[in-house]
Amino acid sequence: MTRRRNARIAGIAYLLYIAVGLTSMQLSNRATSGDGMAAKLASMAVHATDVRLAAVLSLIGCLCALVLAVTLYALTCEQDRDLAMLALTCRAAEGIVGAASTPATLALLAIATTAGTNSPDPAGAGAVAAFVLNQPWLISAIFFAVGSTLFSWLLLRGRMVPAWLAALGVVASGLIAIGLPLQVLELLPALVTQLMWLPILVFELVFAGWLIVKGVATPEVG
């Protein structure tokens, strides 16, 4: 596959990745609203269609992560094959770890919508809900951040896109890569954990457009 085609596919994958990710997050938040696990389960039962749609969109997003892993590797491997392979592995791990959480979500929906004599014990259902809804999605996000940082660094070092754009990718992705472990340790305020995603959103939107319209230059190896 040519570099131009890989760039276009990557650009489209970025846009689809963002669109399905934001939509899935909005649907999931609406479907699991409420105070306490009993309320969240009741909300899931009412919004069962939203939960299923969010699961499908999430899987599409995971597939996009795999497409980005392959296409960005193809674009950057001439600059440094080892780093590009590490970045590919991180983005692939992001997609696989993210997809692995989908069956648990659908199983929880089955629990939430079960009625009658087969209805689960409320305490047990609440424990399962707490486990599923508090899954460490940050692990998948950390793989994303590390992979994105490495790919952006290779783009910058190879001068394959404008330096300002690649540098934005390095800084924005690196900020997430540093911030997420701190979030796991509960060392960051809630506002910071939300705002730190804005630079990477700007980068991916601009970078996607650049890939589709301009493509990437042949890397300057050396």
C-alpha positions, -999 to +999 in steps of 0.1 A: +000+000+000+013+034-009+023+061+017-005+083+003-031+057+008-019+048+043-021+085+052-056+088+040-068+057+058-051+069+090-068+103+087-102+088+082-096+063+111-087+092+134-119+111+126-140+079+130-121+071+162-130+105+177-166+105+166-174+070+179-154+075+211-172+107+221-206+093+211-201+061+230-189+080+261-220+102+260-244+072+256-226+053+284-228+082+308-265+087+301-272+050+305-254+046+338-265+078+355-278+077+391-266+077+426-256+042+438-253+009+419-290+001+422-299+033+405-272+028+378-286-007+371-321+006+368-309+033+345-292+007+323-324-013+321-343+017+309-315+027+284-307-008+272-305+003+236-280+031+245-258+005+262-258-018+232-252+010+208-223+023+230-208-012+230-209-014+192-194+021+189-167+012+214-158-019+193-156+003+162-132+026+181-111-004+191-109-014+154-099+021+145-070+019+171-058-012+153-060+005+119-041+034+132-015+011+147-008-005+113-010+026+091+011+049+114+037+021+116+038+019+078+044+057+077+071+059+104+090+026+103+116+039+079+125+065+105+131+040+133+117+005+129+121-005+166+103+026+180+076+023+154+071-013+164+068-003+200+043+024+191+023-001+170+023-026+199+010+001+223-018+012+200-027-025+193-028-031+230-051-001+234-076-016+210-074-051+225-077-041+261-106-018+252-124-045+233-120-069+262-142-048+285-172-050+261-184-085+271-185-075+308-206-045+299-231-065+280-232-092+307-240-064+332-268-052+309-282-088+310-282-087+348-299-053+348-327-064+325-334-097+341-367-098+359-390-122+377-378-154+394-344-151+375-337-117+389-303-116+407-298-109+443-296-070+447-264-072+467-247-095+443-259-074+413-245-043+430-211-059+435-209-069+399-220-035+387-193-018+409-167-041+394-178-036+357-185+001+359-153+009+377-131-010+353-096+004+348-102+021+314-072+042+322-050+011+313-061+012+277-057+050+277-021+047+289-013+024+260-029+050+237-009+079+252+025+061+250+018+049+214+007+084+203+038+100+219+061+076+201+044+080+167+044+118+171+081+118+180+089+098+149+069+122+127+088+151+143+122+135+139+116+125+103+101+159+094+072+141+078+047+168+088+051+204+099+073+206+130+046+225+149+020+198+143+043+169+152+055+189+183+019+194+194+014+157+191+045+150+213+035+175+239-003+166+240+003+128+240+032+131+266+009+152+288-016+123+288+011+097+293+023+115+324-011+125+337-029+092+335-006+074+360-010+104+383-047+100+379-045+063+389-027+074+420-054+100+426-029+129+427-047+151+401-078+173+406-108+162+386-107+194+365-071+187+355-080+151+344-106+165+321-087+195+307-056+175+298-075+158+270-082+190+251-047+194+235-047+158+222-082+163+208-070+194+189-039+176+176-059+145+163-084+166+145-058+188+128-035+158+121-064+138+106-072+167+082-035+170+073-032+133+066-063+133+043-054+164+024-016+165+024-004+131+035+031+127+049+066+133+034+092+107+031+111+106+064+146+122+066+165+094+080+198+103+097 
